[in-house]
Amino acid sequence: MFRYLLILLFYFLFLNANAENKHKIISNLQSIENFDFKFEQNVNGKIENGRCTIAYPKKIFCEYARSNNKVLVSNGKSLVIKTLSSYYFYPLDKTPLNFILDKNFLIKKINKLEERIIDNKLINFTILINDNEINIFFDKETFDLIGWQNTDMYQNFNITYLSSIRKNRVISKNLFKLPSRN
């Protein structure tokens, strides 16, 4: 009998810890209007890095380091990736970033999903939507979004890791203006 009570107590404590993590992640997300960070991105083994700013809802501006002036910009509706020699324009709703950049979507999903603790450092949620799997990762200490994994529209496996996160800074509204082709 004692053994069953011990198992029940452990199970209750585990569920309570998971609920506490979810609550802290959601509370943190709700308090964020924008954040900037350094990133490292691995797309099918090709590693790039740089700096990004995300503003909710659905806006992002990224400058890649040591590339041919590569920038990625979303104004909340469209996504542009521009380099010195190329210009790609996509409807945002056709990309996984449509979900990753929507904090209200993330909050609703996190409320319903089971978390997974990785190496006692990361909290992971797996979102399945429109035949896509998006793994999002939060720091277990700060409850900040620190990365995601997904497969892009070209079936490239993408891992993005965030660091040096700064929240709710004053940013220019023009930052998310889509760059022209020239």
HELIX and SHEET records of a PDB file:
HELIX    1   1 PHE A    2  SER A   31  1                                  30    
HELIX    2   2 LEU A   92  LYS A   94  5                                   3    
HELIX    3   3 LEU A   97  ILE A  100  1                                   4    
HELIX    4   4 LYS A  103  LYS A  112  1                                  10    
HELIX    5   5 LYS A  173  PHE A  176  5                                   4    
SHEET    1   A11 TYR A  87  PRO A  91  0                                        
SHEET    2   A11 SER A  78  LYS A  82 -1                                        
SHEET    3   A11 VAL A  71  ASN A  75 -1                                        
SHEET    4   A11 LYS A  59  TYR A  64 -1                                        
SHEET    5   A11 LYS A  46  ALA A  55 -1                                        
SHEET    6   A11 ASN A  34  VAL A  43 -1                                        
SHEET    7   A11 PHE A 157  LYS A 167 -1                                        
SHEET    8   A11 LEU A 145  THR A 151 -1                                        
SHEET    9   A11 ASN A 132  ASP A 139 -1                                        
SHEET   10   A11 LEU A 122  ILE A 129 -1                                        
SHEET   11   A11 ARG A 116  ILE A 118 -1                                        
END                                                                             
